[in-house]
Amino acid sequence: MFAIFLLTIRETLLQLDRELFTFIQTELSSEKIDWLFILLRNAITWIPLYLFVLFWIFKKHRKFAWQFIFITLVVFAVTDFTSASILKPIFLRLRPCYDPELPIKVRDLVGCGGRYGLPSSHASNHFGLASFWFFTISWMSNRKWWWLWPWALVIGYSQVYVGKHFPGDIIVGALLGTLVGTLFAILFRRWLL
């Protein structure tokens, strides 16, 4: 009985995810702005942001800079490995371009990628960085870099817009990244501050 209940919830969530994906792909998209979302999901676009964070940490907190950079790389590695190599093979959730139940043709703007998409590695990586940076910088300097959250969210949304992921893939990736980033921020604080 409980297994049937879980299966019903799973199917309901999958259907809602398909409907939201379809809405974004049909009602919230336009060829006039496709270039913007392709650009937003590209790692090269964010190099100025990464350089700014490097500059800021060396200028304001030089004594913690190398540890901050090291943990940033560890957070990225953990979120990427966990999402791509552990969770995607467990969940086996098809990407939109492979989903035979999807009622529309996917606007596949950047290529489909691997067969499975849950969780989104882009979302887990960027929410991991956002949460690690947000909490660590807040503890080090009492600054609240709230803009990190919309930054990660825009990257996640762009993954849905270009056709690579369902919204649920982004949500699970965001939760994973936030958890990992927060845990490493706590470890960083206990280690150094």
Secondary structure by P-SEA (a helix, b strand, c coil): caaaaaaaaaaaaaaaaaaaaaaaacccccccaaaaaaaaaccccaaaaaaaaaaaaaaccccaaaaaaaaaaaaaaaaaaaacccccccccccccccccccccccccccccccccccccaaaaaaaaaaaaaaaaaaaaccccccaaaaaaaaaaaaaaaaccccaaaaaaaaaaaaaaaaaaaaaaaaacc
